[in-house]
Amino acid sequence: MDNYNSRARELRRRRRRRRVIRNRIIFACVVILLVVGIVFLVKWLSSGSSETPKDTSAPAANATEATGTSAEAGTTQAAAGADWQAVLAEADIHCKQYNYDKAIELVKGVNGYEGIPELSDAISRYEAEKAKAVPYDKMSEITHVFYHTLVIDGSVTFHLSDAKKVKDYNQVMTTIDEFNKITQEMYDRGYVLVDIHDIAHLETQPDGTQKMVWGTIYLPEGKTPFVLSQDDVSYYEYMEGDGFANRLVIDENGSITNEIDQADGSVVTGSYDMVPLVEDFIREHPDFSYRGARGIIALTGYNGILGYRTAPKYGDPSDSSYKPEYAKYNVDEERQKATAVAARMQELGWRFASHSWGHKDYGALSFEKLQTDAQKWEDQVEPLLGGNIDTIIFPFGADLGEGSWRGYDHSDSIQQKYKYLDGLGFDYYCPVDGSQYWTQMKDGYFRQGRRNLDGIRMWWAVSGYKDTLSDLFDANKVFDKTRPTPVENL
Ligand SMILES: [Zn+2]
């Protein structure tokens, strides 16, 4: 009996224990469900409330709020995050290009930037970089280098059957391979591309007159500013088929690139000349450009500009130099395309210069002939560039006459030519000069000598005759092996 009673008690105890366990499981499930529910509720509430401050930032966010679904509120939040990240990426480039104030201003333009750690960190970083930049103290010693249209493949261009052309190209041209090596080495040595307008600019005086004054360039120690230009970016008729690009175009991303017309009628697109190559380089190395500066492109007008046949003769069978094959050109269309490319280049920071209309020596030309040529450039070329071109890059490295290096008041005939060109709006004058730098500042103008980084200069260095390039790069590492040697000075 005792035994029976104790077994019955044991069974009751076990049943009770099972009931307790079951109740505990049910309770635990309820608690878990409650916790999950609360978490979801809190998440939903917080996504709703964080929407509020962002709504003031953009009309698009307000529009989303009006439709009122939480899914769209989430999208807005993501978009706002992407927005400040895009601003930060842009500001970082401005900082790398030594435009610290612009970088700081951009970040401070983001609503609630103080509350975003990445943005307040960026401002401290930009301020620290700004503190390292000092005014460049050798403004009158800034060098200016220039190229002609680049040779794509020396084994083609330097081995054409026309010996006269080969000599000419070998002397004054530079290959893409040489250009890339020079650019890389100048970058490695701390050279930074500046705009000629960063060096000097016209300033209005208290009496209302204008005077050319030095600018201020802020760079960290160890950086050296330089100006870049390229002459005759016309892709002249005489160069067709000689292994150069045929024109500059705008690609689907709004970048500037080249086209090469192939013999079979197809077109190859890519970076085959200086402008797109510099764009590629700056994309990789933003700190190669001071505040977005690019180079100066010097243009004549007798064929057209940038590879477009914009000169009147292409559309005028009564013109004495008209050829039947010009019938393929629609000159209005050529001009529209040239205008679009030039405008996009200017947006990117490129500047344009007159290289005279007919590639004329302005020093040797009579005043009357200079007037005629300069006026043709004003009428036919400047409008394609949006007007207001203020720079002359003299063909043949010439200037306005014998002794003009002393100043444009050196003789009456020089003064007369200068006054005329000044009246057309030219304030920057660039001859060619072999020395490392040559500048001249006068009240009415700024002059800067340019150095040709071409076959003859590199040959001088490589052959041991004289090295005028060693401050920029080592010619022995650069000189293209496809060049016939010796390179002759024509
Ligand atoms: Zn030229």
Residues whose N, C-alpha, C, O or C-beta is under 5 A from the ligand:
A	BS01	ZN	D231 D232 P395 F396
